[in-house]
C-alpha cells in the first residue's frame, strides 16, 4: 500500500495537513477501514510505504493494534509516486495485492479482485466522468491493450482503474524493475502508472480485468472528493467489512 504522498492537490501544499490515509469518514480513518477489510479477507501482512508525516501514520497503526503491518520509509516522498512503488520493490517476489491508500471503497472491490482466478488482475469501473484525471483501462478481445490517463484506439470496454491490482511474482518483478528503470533514468518525478503501462503493453495476454461497475469507491485527490466521499460514497457502502 502506497501512503507516502503529501497530498498537494488536496491540501494546497500545507505541510501541517494530515496524511490522506488519516482522513476520517463515518468516524473511521481510511487506514482503519483498510485494516478492517484486509483482516476480514485473511491478508496476513500489510506492507505500507510511508513518508510524509510518517510518525502520525505509525502512531495510528499503533493505536489500531495493527500488528500485521510493516512500514517502509520513502525519504524521497516529495518526488513522484513511482519512487514509492520502487521503494517496495523487494515485496514483489510473491503474490501481492497492490493498493493506493487514498481510496474510500466498498469492501466488495477487494473481495472480487482476490477471488478472480487470474494471478494478474486489474479492476475496472465503466461508470466514470470523462476528464484528465481518471486512469483508464482499455480492453479489446479480453486483452488489456490500454492503460493510462490518455489512451487511444478501439476498445470493447473502457473503464476507470480504482488503484488496486493483484499480481503474481513474475509480473510483479517486471513492475518493480520497470519502476526502478524510471528512477534510474531521471523520471523519479512521475507517477507509477506509466511504468505499469509499459509492462502491460509488453504482455497484454498476461493480465485480466474484473469489472466492478456499480460498486462504490472514490479516490481522494481534491477537496471536492472529500465532500463526495462523505455525502455520496459513504452512504453507499454495503458493509464495513467483507462478508
N, C-alpha and C positions, 0 to 999 in steps of 0.2 A: 504494500500500500504506500502510495506516494503522498506525503503530508508535510513537505518541507517548504512549500512556497510562501511568499509574503502576502499574496492576495492584493496586489497593487490595484487591479481594476475594481475590486470591491471596496477597498478602504482608502483609495486615492493616496497611496504611499505613506500612510500613517503608521509609523513603526510602533505605536502603542496599541495598535489594534490586535485582537486575538487571532490566533491561527484559525483558519476556516474550519478545521476539523473540530474546534471547540464551540462553534456556533450552536445555539440551543433551539430546538423545535419541539414543542409539546413537553417542555421540561426536561428534555434529554439532549445532550450534545450529540453531534454527528458521530463522534468517536464512540460514545456509549451505545448508540444504535448499531454501528458496525460490529462491535464486540458481541452484542446480544445475537445478532444474526449469524455471525460466524461460529459462535459457540453452539448454537442450535443446530447448525449443519454439521457439527463434528469436526470442524477445522482444528487441527492440533497445534498449529503455530501461526502467528501473525507476525510478519516482519514489516516494520514501518520505517520508511526513510523520513527522517525529521531534520529540521534546520532552523527556520525562523521560530523564535520563542520555543526552542526545544524543551526548556525547563518547564514551561506551562503544560505542554503536551505530556511529558513524562510524569508530572505531578497528577494530572488527570488519570493517567494509566494506573498510577499507584492507588489513587482514591477509588478506582473502579475494581481493584483487586485483579488486574489483568496479568496474571502470572504466565499466560501463554503468549505474551507479546514480547518481542525483541526489537530494539530500535537500532538503526544505523544512522550515524550523523553524516549529513552532507554539508560541509563547511562552505560550499560554493552555491548555496541555495538561492542567491540573488541572480544567478545565471539561469539558463533555460532548463525546462523540466527534463530535457534529455540527460542532463548531468545527474539528476536524481535517479533516473532509470538506470544509468550506468553505475551509480553508486551501489545498486543492489545486484550487480552482475553475478556475484557468486551464488545467488539464490536460484538461478535459472537452470541448475543442473538436475532438477527434479520437476515433478508436476507442480505447476504454480497457478494460483488464482491471482490475477493482477487487478488492482483496483485503484482508482483515484479516490482520495479521501473526501473531496468536497461535493459529494453526491448524497442527496436525500432520496430514498428509494423504497419501494415495496420489496420485502424480502423475497418475493417470488422471482425477482430478477436473478438472484444468486441460486435459488433452488433449480431453476430451469437451466441456467448455464452449467452448473455442476452435473446435472442429470443428462446433458447431451452426450451421446456416445463418442463423438469425435474428440481426440485429445487436444486439438487446437480449435478454439471456437470463439467467435465474436458475437456480441449481442447486436441487435438491430431493431430500431423503432421507426416504423414507416410514418408515424404522425410527428412531424416536426415543422417548425417555422423556418421558411427559407431565409437566408441571410449569410453573413460572413462567418458566424461563429460555429454552427454545427459541424462536427466531424462526421462526414458521410461515409457510408459503406455502400458500394455498388456491386450488385450480384447479377451475373449472366450465366445461364445454364448451370445453376447451382455452384458457380465458382465465384470467389471473391476477386473481382477484377478492378475495383476502385476503392480507394481509401484516402480520406483527407478532407480538408475544408473546401477544396475545389477539385471536383472530379469531372471528367469529360468522357463521353462515349455513350453507347447504347446499353441500357441495363434493363433487366427484367424487374428488378426491385432496387429501390434506393431508400435507405433509412439512415437515421442518426445513430451514432455509436454512443452508448451511455458511459463509456470509460472503463468498462470491465471486460476482461477476457480470461480464458484459461488456456494454458499452453503446456505441452509436454517438453521433456528435456532437450530433444533435438532442435525443435523450433525455438525453444527458449534460449538456447545457446546462440542461435543465429541473431535473435533480437538483441541480446546483451552485446554481442560482438559488433553489431551494426551501430548501436548506441555509442560504444567505445570509439568506433571509427569517426563518428560525428565529433566527439570531444577532441580526438587527436587531430582532426582536420580543421580546427578552428571554428567549429559550428556549435560550440557549447551554449550559445545564446538561444538556440532554437528549442521548440517543444519536442517531445519524443515521437509524435505522430509521424513525421517524415521518415524516421528510422523504421517504424513499424511498416510504413507503406512500402519501403524498399524490400523488406523481407517478404511481404505479401506478394509483391509484383514478381518476385523470382520463384515463388512456389504457390501459385493460386490454388492448385489442387490439394494442398496440404491443410486447407482451412475450411471450416464450416461456419454457418451462421445460425443463431437461434433468434427467431422473430418474436419480440416481446411487446409488439404493438398493443396498446391498451393498458399496459402495466404502468403504474405511476412512478415517476422519477424526475429529478431535476439536478443538473449540475449548477453549482452556485458560484458565479463569476462576477456578477454585478449587483448593485443594491436592489434592483427590481426583482432579481432572482430570489432574494431573501423573502420579499413580500409574497411572491408567487409560491415559494416553498411553504410558507406559513399558512397562507389563505386557501390555496388550491390543492397542492400536492399532499400535505399532511393529512387533511380530512379523507383523502382517497386511499391512504394506506390500509390494506386489508387487516393486517395484524402487526404487532411489534416484532414478532419473531416468527420464523418459518414453521409450518406445520407439516 
